[in-house]
């Protein structure tokens, strides 16, 4: 699936992996905790993705924690994607992360899918 691959590790808290599908869609896979410590790098990766791809899927399947700074990064990336006329989708959030997304209404703003495959298919 991936023809492009890059990885950014943040101090034992958040691992960000970005790959590009054959159709040019970016898949940004996160693992760990999305909090203030990793948000600058995550923002850079997501803004780069929505700035260069027809669509971006953020795989939240390995995210154990998501705070307000992470929510703000997702909203910023969604706005940038909308301005550019491309899409951003969230995929596979675990129950605690899904609950946070629902509590703040992000799941109503950004399409959220139960799996990466479903998010890629749209």
VMD Tcl script that draws the C-alpha trace (Angstrom):
set ca {
  {0.00 0.00 0.00}
  {2.71 2.51 0.85}
  {5.03 3.96 -1.74}
  {6.32 6.69 0.56}
  {7.22 6.27 4.20}
  {8.57 8.57 6.86}
  {8.76 8.27 10.61}
  {9.11 10.76 13.41}
  {9.68 9.66 16.98}
  {8.93 11.92 19.90}
  {10.31 11.32 23.38}
  {8.67 8.00 24.30}
  {5.21 9.51 24.06}
  {4.09 9.71 20.46}
  {5.18 7.89 17.34}
  {4.04 9.37 14.04}
  {4.30 7.31 10.86}
  {3.31 8.74 7.49}
  {2.86 6.69 4.35}
  {1.33 7.42 0.97}
  {-0.97 5.01 -0.85}
  {-0.74 4.32 -4.55}
  {-3.57 6.82 -5.05}
  {-1.63 9.54 -3.29}
  {-3.69 9.49 -0.09}
  {-1.63 10.07 3.07}
  {-2.02 7.68 5.98}
  {-0.77 9.19 9.23}
  {-0.55 6.52 11.93}
  {-0.21 7.62 15.54}
  {0.83 5.51 18.52}
  {1.06 6.62 22.13}
  {-0.19 9.82 23.71}
  {-1.29 12.85 21.73}
  {-0.63 15.74 24.07}
  {1.22 19.05 24.16}
  {4.63 17.36 23.91}
  {3.99 15.93 20.44}
  {1.53 18.39 18.98}
  {4.01 20.63 17.16}
  {5.40 17.71 15.17}
  {1.91 16.27 14.59}
  {0.66 19.64 13.33}
  {3.60 19.83 10.89}
  {2.96 16.31 9.57}
  {-0.80 16.81 9.19}
  {-0.54 20.25 7.55}
  {2.06 18.87 5.14}
  {-0.21 15.93 4.35}
  {-3.36 17.96 3.69}
  {-1.25 20.43 1.73}
  {0.06 17.84 -0.69}
  {-2.42 14.94 -0.88}
  {-5.97 14.54 -2.18}
  {-6.92 13.09 1.20}
  {-5.49 12.18 4.58}
  {-6.48 9.43 7.01}
  {-5.34 9.70 10.62}
  {-5.13 6.24 12.18}
  {-5.88 6.61 15.91}
  {-5.94 2.88 16.63}
  {-2.84 2.94 18.85}
  {-3.56 6.24 20.59}
  {-4.08 5.73 24.31}
  {-4.63 9.40 25.22}
  {-5.77 12.54 23.40}
  {-5.89 15.94 25.08}
  {-7.16 19.37 24.02}
  {-3.92 20.24 22.23}
  {-4.39 17.14 20.05}
  {-8.00 18.09 19.39}
  {-6.86 21.56 18.29}
  {-4.32 20.04 15.87}
  {-7.02 17.84 14.32}
  {-9.34 20.83 13.93}
  {-6.56 22.94 12.38}
  {-5.75 20.16 9.91}
  {-9.44 19.79 9.06}
  {-9.73 23.53 8.38}
  {-6.61 23.48 6.19}
  {-7.96 20.48 4.26}
  {-11.32 22.17 3.76}
  {-9.67 25.39 2.52}
  {-7.67 23.35 0.03}
  {-10.68 21.29 -1.09}
  {-9.30 17.95 0.12}
  {-10.50 15.63 2.88}
  {-9.31 14.54 6.31}
  {-10.72 11.44 8.00}
  {-10.12 9.83 11.38}
  {-9.91 6.07 11.73}
  {-10.08 3.37 14.39}
  {-10.14 5.38 17.63}
  {-10.16 3.31 20.81}
  {-13.09 3.78 23.17}
  {-11.47 6.45 25.43}
  {-10.33 8.50 22.41}
  {-13.68 8.03 20.66}
  {-15.37 9.33 23.83}
  {-13.21 12.49 23.86}
  {-13.92 13.08 20.16}
  {-17.65 12.76 20.83}
  {-17.63 14.92 23.98}
  {-16.08 17.88 22.18}
  {-17.96 17.29 18.92}
  {-14.95 16.55 16.72}
  {-16.61 13.37 15.46}
  {-19.39 15.57 14.02}
  {-16.86 17.91 12.36}
  {-14.39 15.34 10.98}
  {-15.58 12.05 9.51}
  {-14.62 9.22 11.86}
  {-14.53 5.58 10.72}
  {-14.22 2.34 12.70}
  {-11.24 1.12 10.61}
  {-8.47 2.43 8.40}
  {-9.80 0.47 5.41}
  {-13.23 2.06 5.78}
  {-11.69 5.53 6.11}
  {-9.60 5.00 3.00}
  {-12.68 3.80 1.09}
  {-14.72 6.76 2.38}
}
mol new
graphics top color blue
foreach p $ca { graphics top sphere $p radius 0.5 }
foreach p [lrange $ca 0 end-1] q [lrange $ca 1 end] { graphics top cylinder $p $q radius 0.2 }
display resetview
